[in-house]
Amino acid sequence: MKKWLLSLLTVVFAGVLLSACGSSEESGSDGSSDKKVLKMATSADYKPFEYIDTAKSEEIIGFDVDLAKTVAEKLGYELQVSDMDFGGLITALKNGQADLVLAGMTPTEKREETVDFSDIYYTSSHMVVTAKGSDIAAAEDLEGATVGVQMGSIQETTADELAKTIDMKIEDRNRIPELVQEIKSGRFDAAIIEDTVAEGYLAKNDDLSGFVLEQNEEEVGYAMAFPKGSELRDQFNKELQKMKESGELEELIVKWFDTDAE
Protein backbone atom coordinates (compact mmCIF):
# COMPACT_ATOMS: atom_id res chain seq x y z
CA MET A 1 0.00 0.00 0.00
CA LYS A 2 2.78 2.38 0.96
CA LYS A 3 4.70 1.47 -2.22
CA TRP A 4 1.66 2.19 -4.38
CA LEU A 5 1.07 5.52 -2.64
CA LEU A 6 4.72 6.50 -3.06
CA SER A 7 4.59 5.71 -6.78
CA LEU A 8 1.41 7.74 -7.20
CA LEU A 9 2.94 10.73 -5.42
CA THR A 10 6.05 10.47 -7.60
CA VAL A 11 3.97 10.56 -10.80
CA VAL A 12 1.90 13.52 -9.56
CA PHE A 13 5.01 15.43 -8.51
CA ALA A 14 6.70 14.78 -11.88
CA GLY A 15 3.60 16.06 -13.67
CA VAL A 16 3.54 19.25 -11.62
CA LEU A 17 7.24 19.78 -12.30
CA LEU A 18 6.81 19.35 -16.05
CA SER A 19 3.85 21.74 -16.02
CA ALA A 20 5.86 24.37 -14.17
CA CYS A 21 8.78 24.06 -16.58
CA GLY A 22 6.44 24.40 -19.53
CA SER A 23 4.90 27.63 -18.20
CA SER A 24 8.27 29.35 -17.72
CA GLU A 25 8.81 29.57 -21.48
CA GLU A 26 5.95 30.80 -23.61
CA SER A 27 5.42 28.66 -26.67
CA GLY A 28 3.69 29.19 -29.95
CA SER A 29 1.10 26.88 -31.43
CA ASP A 30 3.86 25.03 -33.31
CA GLY A 31 5.79 24.37 -30.09
CA SER A 32 8.51 26.95 -30.75
CA SER A 33 9.25 29.65 -28.18
CA ASP A 34 7.78 33.08 -28.88
CA LYS A 35 9.97 35.98 -29.99
CA LYS A 36 11.16 38.44 -27.37
CA VAL A 37 9.06 41.60 -27.43
CA LEU A 38 10.70 44.99 -27.92
CA LYS A 39 8.76 48.04 -26.74
CA MET A 40 8.94 50.97 -29.14
CA ALA A 41 7.63 54.39 -28.10
CA THR A 42 6.60 57.03 -30.62
CA SER A 43 4.40 60.08 -31.04
CA ALA A 44 1.78 59.06 -33.59
CA ASP A 45 0.96 62.51 -34.95
CA TYR A 46 3.75 62.79 -37.49
CA LYS A 47 2.45 61.50 -40.82
CA PRO A 48 3.98 59.78 -42.76
CA PHE A 49 6.55 58.82 -40.12
CA GLU A 50 4.05 57.60 -37.50
CA TYR A 51 0.31 58.15 -37.35
CA ILE A 52 -3.09 56.50 -36.96
CA ASP A 53 -5.48 56.31 -39.90
CA THR A 54 -8.64 56.33 -37.78
CA ALA A 55 -10.82 55.68 -40.85
CA LYS A 56 -9.24 52.24 -41.15
CA SER A 57 -8.07 51.17 -37.66
CA GLU A 58 -6.42 52.25 -34.42
CA GLU A 59 -3.09 50.75 -35.47
CA ILE A 60 -0.02 53.00 -35.49
CA ILE A 61 1.51 52.94 -38.98
CA GLY A 62 4.11 54.87 -40.95
CA PHE A 63 7.69 54.90 -42.21
CA ASP A 64 9.30 54.73 -38.75
CA VAL A 65 7.02 51.87 -37.72
CA ASP A 66 7.79 49.87 -40.88
CA LEU A 67 11.51 50.50 -40.44
CA ALA A 68 11.49 49.39 -36.79
CA LYS A 69 9.40 46.30 -37.54
CA THR A 70 11.68 45.31 -40.44
CA VAL A 71 14.87 45.57 -38.37
CA ALA A 72 13.27 43.92 -35.33
CA GLU A 73 12.14 40.97 -37.45
CA LYS A 74 15.61 40.56 -38.94
CA LEU A 75 16.99 40.41 -35.40
CA GLY A 76 14.35 37.92 -34.23
CA TYR A 77 12.26 40.32 -32.14
CA GLU A 78 8.58 41.13 -32.08
CA LEU A 79 7.77 44.86 -31.94
CA GLN A 80 5.15 46.44 -29.69
CA VAL A 81 4.43 50.10 -30.50
CA SER A 82 2.95 52.59 -28.03
CA ASP A 83 1.87 56.22 -28.56
CA MET A 84 2.74 59.13 -26.26
CA ASP A 85 3.49 62.85 -26.42
CA PHE A 86 6.83 63.62 -28.09
CA GLY A 87 8.11 65.43 -25.00
CA GLY A 88 7.84 62.24 -22.92
CA LEU A 89 9.75 59.89 -25.23
CA ILE A 90 13.24 60.37 -23.75
CA THR A 91 11.81 59.95 -20.25
CA ALA A 92 10.16 56.68 -21.35
CA LEU A 93 13.58 55.35 -22.37
CA LYS A 94 15.22 56.47 -19.14
CA ASN A 95 12.45 54.92 -17.02
CA GLY A 96 12.51 51.58 -18.80
CA GLN A 97 9.06 52.05 -20.34
CA ALA A 98 10.53 51.62 -23.82
CA ASP A 99 13.45 49.76 -25.41
CA LEU A 100 13.73 52.16 -28.32
CA VAL A 101 12.20 55.31 -29.79
CA LEU A 102 11.49 56.07 -33.43
CA ALA A 103 9.65 59.35 -33.82
CA GLY A 104 11.41 61.51 -36.38
CA MET A 105 13.90 62.38 -33.62
CA THR A 106 17.09 64.34 -34.32
CA PRO A 107 20.21 63.63 -32.24
CA THR A 108 21.27 66.70 -30.25
CA GLU A 109 24.01 67.20 -27.68
CA LYS A 110 21.41 67.55 -24.94
CA ARG A 111 19.60 64.35 -25.88
CA GLU A 112 22.86 62.44 -26.25
CA GLU A 113 23.60 63.11 -22.60
CA THR A 114 20.82 60.71 -21.60
CA VAL A 115 20.25 58.33 -24.55
CA ASP A 116 22.26 56.63 -27.32
CA PHE A 117 21.39 57.23 -30.97
CA SER A 118 21.71 54.99 -34.00
CA ASP A 119 23.17 56.10 -37.30
CA ILE A 120 21.04 58.59 -39.26
CA TYR A 121 18.33 56.85 -41.28
CA TYR A 122 16.56 59.86 -42.85
CA THR A 123 17.37 63.52 -43.52
CA SER A 124 14.75 66.25 -43.86
CA SER A 125 14.23 70.02 -43.60
CA HIS A 126 12.16 72.47 -41.56
CA MET A 127 9.19 74.25 -43.10
CA VAL A 128 7.48 77.42 -41.92
CA VAL A 129 3.73 76.91 -42.36
CA THR A 130 1.38 79.90 -42.50
CA ALA A 131 -2.14 80.77 -43.58
CA LYS A 132 -2.33 81.29 -47.35
CA GLY A 133 -1.97 84.99 -48.21
CA SER A 134 0.22 85.65 -45.19
CA ASP A 135 2.96 88.28 -45.48
CA ILE A 136 5.42 85.75 -44.03
CA ALA A 137 7.56 84.48 -46.92
CA ALA A 138 11.02 84.31 -45.34
CA ALA A 139 12.55 83.82 -41.89
CA GLU A 140 13.02 87.56 -41.32
CA ASP A 141 9.26 88.05 -41.83
CA LEU A 142 8.69 86.23 -38.52
CA GLU A 143 9.61 89.46 -36.73
CA GLY A 144 6.81 90.17 -34.23
CA ALA A 145 5.01 86.90 -35.08
CA THR A 146 3.66 84.18 -32.80
CA VAL A 147 5.24 80.91 -33.94
CA GLY A 148 4.13 77.43 -32.91
CA VAL A 149 6.35 74.36 -32.50
CA GLN A 150 5.92 70.82 -31.22
CA MET A 151 7.07 70.51 -27.62
CA GLY A 152 10.48 68.81 -27.30
CA SER A 153 11.07 68.69 -31.07
CA ILE A 154 14.13 69.81 -33.05
CA GLN A 155 11.85 72.47 -34.55
CA GLU A 156 11.50 73.95 -31.07
CA THR A 157 15.30 74.19 -30.87
CA THR A 158 15.37 75.80 -34.34
CA ALA A 159 12.77 78.36 -33.27
CA ASP A 160 14.78 79.18 -30.14
CA GLU A 161 17.84 79.79 -32.32
CA LEU A 162 15.87 82.04 -34.68
CA ALA A 163 14.51 83.98 -31.72
CA LYS A 164 18.05 85.04 -30.81
CA THR A 165 18.09 87.32 -33.85
CA ILE A 166 14.38 87.69 -34.65
CA ASP A 167 11.91 89.16 -32.16
CA MET A 168 9.16 86.53 -32.21
CA LYS A 169 6.99 84.76 -29.66
CA ILE A 170 7.31 80.97 -29.46
CA GLU A 171 4.50 78.74 -28.22
CA ASP A 172 4.56 74.96 -28.04
CA ARG A 173 1.91 72.27 -28.37
CA ASN A 174 2.06 68.49 -27.86
CA ARG A 175 0.77 67.49 -31.30
CA ILE A 176 1.23 68.66 -34.90
CA PRO A 177 -2.55 68.87 -35.61
CA GLU A 178 -2.80 71.35 -32.74
CA LEU A 179 -0.24 73.61 -34.46
CA VAL A 180 -2.19 73.50 -37.72
CA GLN A 181 -5.44 74.29 -35.91
CA GLU A 182 -3.87 77.27 -34.14
CA ILE A 183 -2.80 78.69 -37.53
CA LYS A 184 -6.27 78.19 -38.96
CA SER A 185 -7.86 79.87 -35.94
CA GLY A 186 -5.49 82.85 -36.21
CA ARG A 187 -3.84 82.32 -32.83
CA PHE A 188 -0.50 81.46 -34.49
CA ASP A 189 0.98 83.45 -37.33
CA ALA A 190 3.12 80.47 -38.31
CA ALA A 191 4.44 77.11 -37.18
CA ILE A 192 7.73 75.35 -37.85
CA ILE A 193 7.14 71.72 -38.89
CA GLU A 194 9.25 68.99 -40.54
CA ASP A 195 8.91 69.53 -44.28
CA THR A 196 7.60 66.10 -45.32
CA VAL A 197 4.98 66.21 -42.59
CA ALA A 198 4.09 69.81 -43.43
CA GLU A 199 3.67 69.02 -47.12
CA GLY A 200 1.06 66.45 -46.19
CA TYR A 201 -1.00 69.15 -44.49
CA LEU A 202 -0.49 71.62 -47.35
CA ALA A 203 -1.77 69.04 -49.83
CA LYS A 204 -5.03 68.68 -47.91
CA ASN A 205 -5.52 72.30 -46.82
CA ASP A 206 -5.82 74.94 -49.54
CA ASP A 207 -5.82 77.66 -46.91
CA LEU A 208 -2.24 76.90 -45.83
CA SER A 209 1.10 77.82 -47.38
CA GLY A 210 4.74 77.26 -46.48
CA PHE A 211 8.43 77.65 -47.28
CA VAL A 212 11.54 75.69 -46.30
CA LEU A 213 14.07 77.23 -43.92
CA GLU A 214 17.74 77.23 -44.87
CA GLN A 215 19.79 75.02 -42.56
CA ASN A 216 22.77 72.71 -42.26
CA GLU A 217 21.98 69.16 -43.45
CA GLU A 218 23.50 67.52 -40.36
CA GLU A 219 21.08 69.38 -38.09
CA VAL A 220 18.01 67.54 -39.36
CA GLY A 221 18.96 63.88 -39.59
CA TYR A 222 16.64 61.40 -37.86
CA ALA A 223 17.94 58.52 -35.74
CA MET A 224 16.63 55.78 -33.46
CA ALA A 225 17.09 56.39 -29.73
CA PHE A 226 18.01 53.74 -27.14
CA PRO A 227 18.70 53.72 -23.39
CA LYS A 228 22.33 54.49 -22.53
CA GLY A 229 24.51 51.42 -22.99
CA SER A 230 21.83 49.36 -24.76
CA GLU A 231 23.20 46.54 -26.94
CA LEU A 232 20.28 47.12 -29.29
CA ARG A 233 21.91 50.24 -30.74
CA ASP A 234 24.75 48.29 -32.40
CA GLN A 235 22.40 45.48 -33.47
CA PHE A 236 20.04 47.94 -35.16
CA ASN A 237 22.94 49.85 -36.73
CA LYS A 238 24.26 46.70 -38.43
CA GLU A 239 20.87 45.87 -39.95
CA LEU A 240 20.27 49.51 -40.91
CA GLN A 241 23.55 49.56 -42.81
CA LYS A 242 22.58 46.36 -44.64
CA MET A 243 19.24 47.93 -45.60
CA LYS A 244 21.03 51.02 -46.96
CA GLU A 245 23.42 48.89 -49.04
CA SER A 246 20.71 46.56 -50.39
CA GLY A 247 18.30 49.38 -51.29
CA GLU A 248 15.67 48.10 -48.84
CA LEU A 249 15.69 51.38 -46.92
CA GLU A 250 15.15 53.34 -50.14
CA GLU A 251 12.17 51.10 -50.94
CA LEU A 252 10.56 52.06 -47.63
CA ILE A 253 11.23 55.75 -48.32
CA VAL A 254 9.56 55.48 -51.73
CA LYS A 255 6.60 53.63 -50.17
CA TRP A 256 5.88 56.37 -47.62
CA PHE A 257 7.16 59.59 -49.24
CA ASP A 258 6.68 59.27 -53.00
CA THR A 259 3.22 60.80 -53.48
CA ASP A 260 3.12 59.53 -57.06
CA ALA A 261 3.26 56.00 -55.68
CA GLU A 262 0.20 56.45 -53.46
C-alpha positions in Angstrom: 0.0 0.0 0.0 2.8 2.4 1.0 4.7 1.5 -2.2 1.7 2.2 -4.4 1.1 5.5 -2.6 4.7 6.5 -3.1 4.6 5.7 -6.8 1.4 7.7 -7.2 2.9 10.7 -5.4 6.0 10.5 -7.6 4.0 10.6 -10.8 1.9 13.5 -9.6 5.0 15.4 -8.5 6.7 14.8 -11.9 3.6 16.1 -13.7 3.5 19.2 -11.6 7.2 19.8 -12.3 6.8 19.4 -16.0 3.8 21.7 -16.0 5.9 24.4 -14.2 8.8 24.1 -16.6 6.4 24.4 -19.5 4.9 27.6 -18.2 8.3 29.3 -17.7 8.8 29.6 -21.5 6.0 30.8 -23.6 5.4 28.7 -26.7 3.7 29.2 -30.0 1.1 26.9 -31.4 3.9 25.0 -33.3 5.8 24.4 -30.1 8.5 27.0 -30.7 9.2 29.7 -28.2 7.8 33.1 -28.9 10.0 36.0 -30.0 11.2 38.4 -27.4 9.1 41.6 -27.4 10.7 45.0 -27.9 8.8 48.0 -26.7 8.9 51.0 -29.1 7.6 54.4 -28.1 6.6 57.0 -30.6 4.4 60.1 -31.0 1.8 59.1 -33.6 1.0 62.5 -34.9 3.8 62.8 -37.5 2.5 61.5 -40.8 4.0 59.8 -42.8 6.6 58.8 -40.1 4.1 57.6 -37.5 0.3 58.2 -37.4 -3.1 56.5 -37.0 -5.5 56.3 -39.9 -8.6 56.3 -37.8 -10.8 55.7 -40.9 -9.2 52.2 -41.1 -8.1 51.2 -37.7 -6.4 52.2 -34.4 -3.1 50.8 -35.5 0.0 53.0 -35.5 1.5 52.9 -39.0 4.1 54.9 -41.0 7.7 54.9 -42.2 9.3 54.7 -38.8 7.0 51.9 -37.7 7.8 49.9 -40.9 11.5 50.5 -40.4 11.5 49.4 -36.8 9.4 46.3 -37.5 11.7 45.3 -40.4 14.9 45.6 -38.4 13.3 43.9 -35.3 12.1 41.0 -37.4 15.6 40.6 -38.9 17.0 40.4 -35.4 14.4 37.9 -34.2 12.3 40.3 -32.1 8.6 41.1 -32.1 7.8 44.9 -31.9 5.1 46.4 -29.7 4.4 50.1 -30.5 2.9 52.6 -28.0 1.9 56.2 -28.6 2.7 59.1 -26.3 3.5 62.8 -26.4 6.8 63.6 -28.1 8.1 65.4 -25.0 7.8 62.2 -22.9 9.8 59.9 -25.2 13.2 60.4 -23.8 11.8 59.9 -20.3 10.2 56.7 -21.3 13.6 55.3 -22.4 15.2 56.5 -19.1 12.5 54.9 -17.0 12.5 51.6 -18.8 9.1 52.0 -20.3 10.5 51.6 -23.8 13.5 49.8 -25.4 13.7 52.2 -28.3 12.2 55.3 -29.8 11.5 56.1 -33.4 9.7 59.3 -33.8 11.4 61.5 -36.4 13.9 62.4 -33.6 17.1 64.3 -34.3 20.2 63.6 -32.2 21.3 66.7 -30.3 24.0 67.2 -27.7 21.4 67.6 -24.9 19.6 64.3 -25.9 22.9 62.4 -26.3 23.6 63.1 -22.6 20.8 60.7 -21.6 20.3 58.3 -24.6 22.3 56.6 -27.3 21.4 57.2 -31.0 21.7 55.0 -34.0 23.2 56.1 -37.3 21.0 58.6 -39.3 18.3 56.9 -41.3 16.6 59.9 -42.8 17.4 63.5 -43.5 14.7 66.2 -43.9 14.2 70.0 -43.6 12.2 72.5 -41.6 9.2 74.2 -43.1 7.5 77.4 -41.9 3.7 76.9 -42.4 1.4 79.9 -42.5 -2.1 80.8 -43.6 -2.3 81.3 -47.4 -2.0 85.0 -48.2 0.2 85.7 -45.2 3.0 88.3 -45.5 5.4 85.7 -44.0 7.6 84.5 -46.9 11.0 84.3 -45.3 12.6 83.8 -41.9 13.0 87.6 -41.3 9.3 88.0 -41.8 8.7 86.2 -38.5 9.6 89.5 -36.7 6.8 90.2 -34.2 5.0 86.9 -35.1 3.7 84.2 -32.8 5.2 80.9 -33.9 4.1 77.4 -32.9 6.3 74.4 -32.5 5.9 70.8 -31.2 7.1 70.5 -27.6 10.5 68.8 -27.3 11.1 68.7 -31.1 14.1 69.8 -33.0 11.9 72.5 -34.5 11.5 73.9 -31.1 15.3 74.2 -30.9 15.4 75.8 -34.3 12.8 78.4 -33.3 14.8 79.2 -30.1 17.8 79.8 -32.3 15.9 82.0 -34.7 14.5 84.0 -31.7 18.1 85.0 -30.8 18.1 87.3 -33.9 14.4 87.7 -34.6 11.9 89.2 -32.2 9.2 86.5 -32.2 7.0 84.8 -29.7 7.3 81.0 -29.5 4.5 78.7 -28.2 4.6 75.0 -28.0 1.9 72.3 -28.4 2.1 68.5 -27.9 0.8 67.5 -31.3 1.2 68.7 -34.9 -2.6 68.9 -35.6 -2.8 71.3 -32.7 -0.2 73.6 -34.5 -2.2 73.5 -37.7 -5.4 74.3 -35.9 -3.9 77.3 -34.1 -2.8 78.7 -37.5 -6.3 78.2 -39.0 -7.9 79.9 -35.9 -5.5 82.8 -36.2 -3.8 82.3 -32.8 -0.5 81.5 -34.5 1.0 83.5 -37.3 3.1 80.5 -38.3 4.4 77.1 -37.2 7.7 75.4 -37.8 7.1 71.7 -38.9 9.3 69.0 -40.5 8.9 69.5 -44.3 7.6 66.1 -45.3 5.0 66.2 -42.6 4.1 69.8 -43.4 3.7 69.0 -47.1 1.1 66.4 -46.2 -1.0 69.1 -44.5 -0.5 71.6 -47.3 -1.8 69.0 -49.8 -5.0 68.7 -47.9 -5.5 72.3 -46.8 -5.8 74.9 -49.5 -5.8 77.7 -46.9 -2.2 76.9 -45.8 1.1 77.8 -47.4 4.7 77.3 -46.5 8.4 77.6 -47.3 11.5 75.7 -46.3 14.1 77.2 -43.9 17.7 77.2 -44.9 19.8 75.0 -42.6 22.8 72.7 -42.3 22.0 69.2 -43.4 23.5 67.5 -40.4 21.1 69.4 -38.1 18.0 67.5 -39.4 19.0 63.9 -39.6 16.6 61.4 -37.9 17.9 58.5 -35.7 16.6 55.8 -33.5 17.1 56.4 -29.7 18.0 53.7 -27.1 18.7 53.7 -23.4 22.3 54.5 -22.5 24.5 51.4 -23.0 21.8 49.4 -24.8 23.2 46.5 -26.9 20.3 47.1 -29.3 21.9 50.2 -30.7 24.7 48.3 -32.4 22.4 45.5 -33.5 20.0 47.9 -35.2 22.9 49.9 -36.7 24.3 46.7 -38.4 20.9 45.9 -39.9 20.3 49.5 -40.9 23.6 49.6 -42.8 22.6 46.4 -44.6 19.2 47.9 -45.6 21.0 51.0 -47.0 23.4 48.9 -49.0 20.7 46.6 -50.4 18.3 49.4 -51.3 15.7 48.1 -48.8 15.7 51.4 -46.9 15.2 53.3 -50.1 12.2 51.1 -50.9 10.6 52.1 -47.6 11.2 55.7 -48.3 9.6 55.5 -51.7 6.6 53.6 -50.2 5.9 56.4 -47.6 7.2 59.6 -49.2 6.7 59.3 -53.0 3.2 60.8 -53.5 3.1 59.5 -57.1 3.3 56.0 -55.7 0.2 56.4 -53.5 
